[in-house]
Amino acid sequence: RRGDRLYPHGGTVNYVLKTICNNRQAQMVLLDTGLIITPWHPIRLNGTTWMLPCS
């Protein structure tokens, strides 16, 4: 949600994007940290390397 603090670096959520999906369903992945995102949302692994969860 907007205003949430991000762990571990203390950033703050500024925007939340809502996307319209077919049949109101979207494929999601659950990361070890508990974060649930789409497989195509870029994440930074170990603070250095950018990757997509689907790879």
C-alpha positions in Angstrom: 0.0 0.0 0.0 1.1 3.6 -0.5 3.2 4.7 2.3 4.4 1.2 3.3 8.1 1.0 4.3 10.2 -1.5 2.3 12.6 -3.9 4.0 15.6 -3.9 4.4 16.5 -0.6 2.9 13.7 1.5 4.3 12.3 2.9 1.1 8.6 3.9 0.9 5.9 2.8 -1.6 4.9 5.8 -3.7 2.6 4.2 -6.2 0.4 1.1 -6.5 -0.5 0.1 -10.0 -3.7 -1.7 -10.7 -3.8 -3.8 -13.9 -6.9 -5.2 -15.6 -6.5 -9.0 -16.3 -8.4 -11.5 -18.3 -11.0 -13.3 -16.1 -9.8 -11.1 -13.2 -6.9 -13.5 -12.6 -3.1 -13.0 -12.9 -0.2 -15.4 -12.6 1.8 -14.6 -9.4 4.9 -16.0 -7.7 5.7 -16.2 -4.0 9.3 -15.2 -3.1 11.2 -16.6 -0.1 10.7 -13.2 1.5 6.9 -13.5 1.4 6.5 -11.0 -1.4 3.9 -11.9 -4.0 4.5 -10.4 -7.5 4.1 -11.2 -11.1 6.7 -13.4 -12.8 7.8 -10.5 -15.0 8.3 -7.9 -12.2 12.1 -7.2 -12.0 13.7 -7.8 -8.7 17.3 -7.2 -7.4 19.0 -10.4 -6.3 21.4 -10.1 -3.4 21.4 -6.3 -3.8 23.4 -6.5 -7.0 21.9 -8.4 -10.0 18.5 -7.6 -11.6 16.4 -10.6 -12.6 12.9 -11.7 -13.4 11.3 -14.3 -11.0 10.2 -16.3 -14.1 13.9 -16.9 -15.0 
